[in-house]
C-alpha cells in the first residue's frame, strides 16, 4: 500500500490548490507549476510524474485525444498510472468529476475504462464523440510550448482500446 498511500498524500498536499487553466502557453516544469498553482491536465500530470520519480515509484503516462461532434475541435487529456500491491491505479488530478486514485485489476481494464468515462462525460454534455485515441508517452523536457507538448504526446506509443471489458468492480478515490 506504500505507493497507493503516497499517491493519496501527494494528491492532498500538492494538487488540492492547483486551479485548472494555463494562461502561460507552456507546459510548466514541476517547480513552475508549484509556484503558479495553475495548469491544464498536462502540467499536473508532469508534476505527478516528477513526484513519483523522485520517490522511486515507477509510473506511466497516457494521452487521450478525441474529436467532438465530428468537428475539428479536439479535446485531450493526460493521466498517470502506477502499480501497488498487485493492482493498477489511475492517478487523476485535473478531471474534477473523477479526481482521486482509482484501483483496477489490470492495466487493460484501466485503459478501457478511462476512455469510456471520457465518452460518457462528453455525451452527458450533449456532444457526440468521435474515435478516442490513446497513446503512452515518455517524459518531455520541460518547460515546453503547448503545441510541442501536443505533438510529443501524439508521437507516443499508440494503445489499442478494448471497449468490451466489464466495468471495474473496485474503485477507490483519494479524498481531497
C-alpha atoms as a printed R data frame, in Angstrom:
    type eleno elety resid chain resno       x      y       z
1   ATOM     1    CA   UNK     A     1   0.000  0.000   0.000
2   ATOM     2    CA   UNK     A     2   3.060  2.253   0.104
3   ATOM     3    CA   UNK     A     3   2.621  3.510  -3.468
4   ATOM     4    CA   UNK     A     4  -1.130  3.993  -3.036
5   ATOM     5    CA   UNK     A     5  -0.662  5.926   0.220
6   ATOM     6    CA   UNK     A     6   1.992  8.086  -1.442
7   ATOM     7    CA   UNK     A     7  -0.388  8.882  -4.316
8   ATOM     8    CA   UNK     A     8  -3.214  9.887  -1.966
9   ATOM     9    CA   UNK     A     9  -0.835 12.014   0.115
10  ATOM    10    CA   UNK     A    10   0.548 13.976  -2.850
11  ATOM    11    CA   UNK     A    11  -2.954 14.464  -4.236
12  ATOM    12    CA   UNK     A    12  -3.857 16.234  -0.981
13  ATOM    13    CA   UNK     A    13  -0.549 18.032  -0.483
14  ATOM    14    CA   UNK     A    14   0.409 19.199  -3.974
15  ATOM    15    CA   UNK     A    15  -2.728 19.163  -6.119
16  ATOM    16    CA   UNK     A    16  -5.525 20.436  -3.873
17  ATOM    17    CA   UNK     A    17  -4.825 24.100  -4.619
18  ATOM    18    CA   UNK     A    18  -3.903 23.852  -8.317
19  ATOM    19    CA   UNK     A    19  -6.526 25.592 -10.422
20  ATOM    20    CA   UNK     A    20  -7.461 24.388 -13.897
21  ATOM    21    CA   UNK     A    21  -6.235 26.646 -16.705
22  ATOM    22    CA   UNK     A    22  -2.918 27.649 -18.191
23  ATOM    23    CA   UNK     A    23  -2.506 31.207 -19.485
24  ATOM    24    CA   UNK     A    24   1.237 30.762 -19.959
25  ATOM    25    CA   UNK     A    25   1.320 28.993 -23.344
26  ATOM    26    CA   UNK     A    26   3.802 26.435 -21.993
27  ATOM    27    CA   UNK     A    27   3.700 23.184 -20.104
28  ATOM    28    CA   UNK     A    28   5.436 24.123 -16.893
29  ATOM    29    CA   UNK     A    29   8.144 22.284 -15.027
30  ATOM    30    CA   UNK     A    30   7.207 20.861 -11.615
31  ATOM    31    CA   UNK     A    31   8.791 23.847  -9.880
32  ATOM    32    CA   UNK     A    32   6.958 26.357 -12.091
33  ATOM    33    CA   UNK     A    33   3.582 24.663 -11.518
34  ATOM    34    CA   UNK     A    34   4.058 24.511  -7.755
35  ATOM    35    CA   UNK     A    35   4.716 28.255  -7.848
36  ATOM    36    CA   UNK     A    36   1.963 29.298 -10.311
37  ATOM    37    CA   UNK     A    37  -0.693 26.897  -8.934
38  ATOM    38    CA   UNK     A    38  -2.396 26.920 -12.346
39  ATOM    39    CA   UNK     A    39  -2.281 24.363 -15.167
40  ATOM    40    CA   UNK     A    40  -4.269 22.142 -17.511
41  ATOM    41    CA   UNK     A    41  -4.182 18.365 -17.046
42  ATOM    42    CA   UNK     A    42  -0.874 18.247 -18.909
43  ATOM    43    CA   UNK     A    43   1.059 20.295 -16.326
44  ATOM    44    CA   UNK     A    44  -0.187 18.434 -13.216
45  ATOM    45    CA   UNK     A    45   0.374 15.053 -14.884
46  ATOM    46    CA   UNK     A    46   4.012 16.026 -15.376
47  ATOM    47    CA   UNK     A    47   4.180 17.214 -11.752
48  ATOM    48    CA   UNK     A    48   2.813 13.827 -10.648
49  ATOM    49    CA   UNK     A    49   5.416 12.047 -12.799
50  ATOM    50    CA   UNK     A    50   8.140 14.204 -11.229
51  ATOM    51    CA   UNK     A    51   6.965 13.401  -7.683
52  ATOM    52    CA   UNK     A    52   6.585  9.661  -8.378
53  ATOM    53    CA   UNK     A    53  10.043  9.519  -9.975
54  ATOM    54    CA   UNK     A    54  11.558 11.447  -7.065
55  ATOM    55    CA   UNK     A    55  10.107  8.816  -4.720
56  ATOM    56    CA   UNK     A    56  11.407  5.990  -6.962
57  ATOM    57    CA   UNK     A    57   7.917  4.742  -7.836
58  ATOM    58    CA   UNK     A    58   7.607  3.532 -11.446
59  ATOM    59    CA   UNK     A    59   4.770  5.189 -13.332
60  ATOM    60    CA   UNK     A    60   3.484  5.571 -16.863
61  ATOM    61    CA   UNK     A    61   1.690  8.448 -18.563
62  ATOM    62    CA   UNK     A    62  -1.061  8.319 -21.162
63  ATOM    63    CA   UNK     A    63  -2.529 10.865 -23.582
64  ATOM    64    CA   UNK     A    64  -6.070 10.711 -24.976
65  ATOM    65    CA   UNK     A    65  -7.490 12.845 -27.754
66  ATOM    66    CA   UNK     A    66 -10.852 12.847 -29.468
67  ATOM    67    CA   UNK     A    67 -12.881 14.864 -31.929
68  ATOM    68    CA   UNK     A    68 -16.079 16.447 -30.628
69  ATOM    69    CA   UNK     A    69 -19.299 16.490 -32.706
70  ATOM    70    CA   UNK     A    70 -17.416 15.458 -35.853
71  ATOM    71    CA   UNK     A    71 -15.705 18.840 -35.900
72  ATOM    72    CA   UNK     A    72 -12.125 19.985 -35.963
73  ATOM    73    CA   UNK     A    73 -12.364 20.586 -32.232
74  ATOM    74    CA   UNK     A    74 -10.117 18.172 -30.411
75  ATOM    75    CA   UNK     A    75 -10.121 17.628 -26.673
76  ATOM    76    CA   UNK     A    76  -7.238 15.972 -24.906
77  ATOM    77    CA   UNK     A    77  -6.444 14.520 -21.507
78  ATOM    78    CA   UNK     A    78  -3.338 13.116 -19.855
79  ATOM    79    CA   UNK     A    79  -3.157 10.877 -16.814
80  ATOM    80    CA   UNK     A    80  -0.699  8.840 -14.781
81  ATOM    81    CA   UNK     A    81  -0.799  5.123 -13.930
82  ATOM    82    CA   UNK     A    82   1.142  3.237 -11.257
83  ATOM    83    CA   UNK     A    83   1.087 -0.141  -9.503
84  ATOM    84    CA   UNK     A    84   0.749 -1.018  -5.839
85  ATOM    85    CA   UNK     A    85   0.302 -4.405  -4.192
86  ATOM    86    CA   UNK     A    86  -0.759 -6.269  -7.333
87  ATOM    87    CA   UNK     A    87  -3.247 -3.646  -8.508
88  ATOM    88    CA   UNK     A    88  -3.040 -0.863 -11.094
89  ATOM    89    CA   UNK     A    89  -4.081  2.687 -10.239
90  ATOM    90    CA   UNK     A    90  -5.265  5.684 -12.225
91  ATOM    91    CA   UNK     A    91  -3.984  8.887 -10.599
92  ATOM    92    CA   UNK     A    92  -6.339 11.680 -11.619
93  ATOM    93    CA   UNK     A    93  -5.801 15.250 -10.546
94  ATOM    94    CA   UNK     A    94  -7.401 17.550 -13.159
95  ATOM    95    CA   UNK     A    95 -10.651 15.884 -14.236
96  ATOM    96    CA   UNK     A    96 -12.825 17.191 -11.422
97  ATOM    97    CA   UNK     A    97 -15.584 14.554 -11.536
98  ATOM    98    CA   UNK     A    98 -13.006 11.750 -11.360
99  ATOM    99    CA   UNK     A    99 -10.299 13.347  -9.205
100 ATOM   100    CA   UNK     A   100  -8.732 10.708  -6.983
101 ATOM   101    CA   UNK     A   101  -6.789  7.460  -7.024
102 ATOM   102    CA   UNK     A   102  -8.759  4.654  -8.700
103 ATOM   103    CA   UNK     A   103  -7.958  0.935  -8.376
104 ATOM   104    CA   UNK     A   104  -8.154 -1.591 -11.237
105 ATOM   105    CA   UNK     A   105  -7.299 -5.255 -11.511
106 ATOM   106    CA   UNK     A   106  -5.295 -4.797 -14.725
107 ATOM   107    CA   UNK     A   107  -3.836 -2.148 -16.980
108 ATOM   108    CA   UNK     A   108  -6.138 -3.349 -19.785
109 ATOM   109    CA   UNK     A   109  -9.185 -2.779 -17.571
110 ATOM   110    CA   UNK     A   110  -7.961  0.723 -16.657
111 ATOM   111    CA   UNK     A   111  -7.138  1.691 -20.249
112 ATOM   112    CA   UNK     A   112 -10.621  0.631 -21.368
113 ATOM   113    CA   UNK     A   113 -12.411  2.407 -18.523
114 ATOM   114    CA   UNK     A   114 -10.812  5.877 -18.655
115 ATOM   115    CA   UNK     A   115 -11.741  6.500 -22.337
116 ATOM   116    CA   UNK     A   116 -15.215  5.082 -21.620
117 ATOM   117    CA   UNK     A   117 -15.603  7.666 -18.839
118 ATOM   118    CA   UNK     A   118 -14.499 10.394 -21.233
119 ATOM   119    CA   UNK     A   119 -17.133  9.333 -23.783
120 ATOM   120    CA   UNK     A   120 -19.826  9.234 -21.102
121 ATOM   121    CA   UNK     A   121 -18.785 12.676 -19.874
122 ATOM   122    CA   UNK     A   122 -18.949 14.191 -23.357
123 ATOM   123    CA   UNK     A   123 -22.293 12.522 -24.114
124 ATOM   124    CA   UNK     A   124 -23.718 13.921 -20.869
125 ATOM   125    CA   UNK     A   125 -22.790 17.383 -22.201
126 ATOM   126    CA   UNK     A   126 -24.672 16.698 -25.443
127 ATOM   127    CA   UNK     A   127 -21.552 16.095 -27.515
128 ATOM   128    CA   UNK     A   128 -21.176 13.179 -29.888
129 ATOM   129    CA   UNK     A   129 -17.696 11.804 -29.530
130 ATOM   130    CA   UNK     A   130 -15.605 10.571 -32.393
131 ATOM   131    CA   UNK     A   131 -12.903  7.993 -32.031
132 ATOM   132    CA   UNK     A   132 -10.780  8.317 -28.903
133 ATOM   133    CA   UNK     A   133  -7.099  7.725 -29.456
134 ATOM   134    CA   UNK     A   134  -4.869  6.646 -26.597
135 ATOM   135    CA   UNK     A   135  -1.072  6.852 -26.510
136 ATOM   136    CA   UNK     A   136   1.578  6.181 -23.913
137 ATOM   137    CA   UNK     A   137   4.253  8.858 -23.955
138 ATOM   138    CA   UNK     A   138   7.639  9.437 -22.351
139 ATOM   139    CA   UNK     A   139   8.650 12.406 -20.244
140 ATOM   140    CA   UNK     A   140   9.365 15.529 -22.284
141 ATOM   141    CA   UNK     A   141  11.956 18.108 -21.310
142 ATOM   142    CA   UNK     A   142  10.035 20.945 -19.642
143 ATOM   143    CA   UNK     A   143   9.092 23.737 -19.948
144 ATOM   144    CA   UNK     A   144   7.689 23.147 -23.412
145 ATOM   145    CA   UNK     A   145   5.306 25.108 -25.671
146 ATOM   146    CA   UNK     A   146   1.742 23.698 -25.729
147 ATOM   147    CA   UNK     A   147   1.881 22.598 -29.367
148 ATOM   148    CA   UNK     A   148   5.298 20.978 -28.914
149 ATOM   149    CA   UNK     A   149   3.899 19.020 -25.987
150 ATOM   150    CA   UNK     A   150   0.810 18.053 -28.006
151 ATOM   151    CA   UNK     A   151   2.989 16.672 -30.822
152 ATOM   152    CA   UNK     A   152   5.306 14.995 -28.326
153 ATOM   153    CA   UNK     A   153   2.305 13.100 -26.944
154 ATOM   154    CA   UNK     A   154   0.934 12.309 -30.428
155 ATOM   155    CA   UNK     A   155   4.279 10.701 -31.232
156 ATOM   156    CA   UNK     A   156   3.883  8.357 -28.267
157 ATOM   157    CA   UNK     A   157   3.126  4.659 -28.493
158 ATOM   158    CA   UNK     A   158  -0.462  4.048 -29.773
159 ATOM   159    CA   UNK     A   159  -2.558  1.870 -27.473
160 ATOM   160    CA   UNK     A   160  -5.458 -0.228 -28.732
161 ATOM   161    CA   UNK     A   161  -8.537  0.410 -26.610
162 ATOM   162    CA   UNK     A   162 -10.623 -2.668 -25.826
163 ATOM   163    CA   UNK     A   163 -14.103 -1.429 -25.095
164 ATOM   164    CA   UNK     A   164 -15.708 -4.810 -24.409
165 ATOM   165    CA   UNK     A   165 -14.298 -5.163 -20.906
166 ATOM   166    CA   UNK     A   166 -16.739 -5.088 -17.998
167 ATOM   167    CA   UNK     A   167 -16.901 -2.021 -15.775
168 ATOM   168    CA   UNK     A   168 -14.405 -2.267 -12.901
169 ATOM   169    CA   UNK     A   169 -15.827 -3.675  -9.692
170 ATOM   170    CA   UNK     A   170 -13.469 -1.739  -7.450
171 ATOM   171    CA   UNK     A   171 -12.719  1.963  -7.422
172 ATOM   172    CA   UNK     A   172 -11.187  3.920  -4.584
173 ATOM   173    CA   UNK     A   173 -10.940  7.661  -4.563
174 ATOM   174    CA   UNK     A   174  -8.377  9.577  -2.606
175 ATOM   175    CA   UNK     A   175 -10.025 12.365  -0.705
176 ATOM   176    CA   UNK     A   176  -9.055 15.973  -1.200
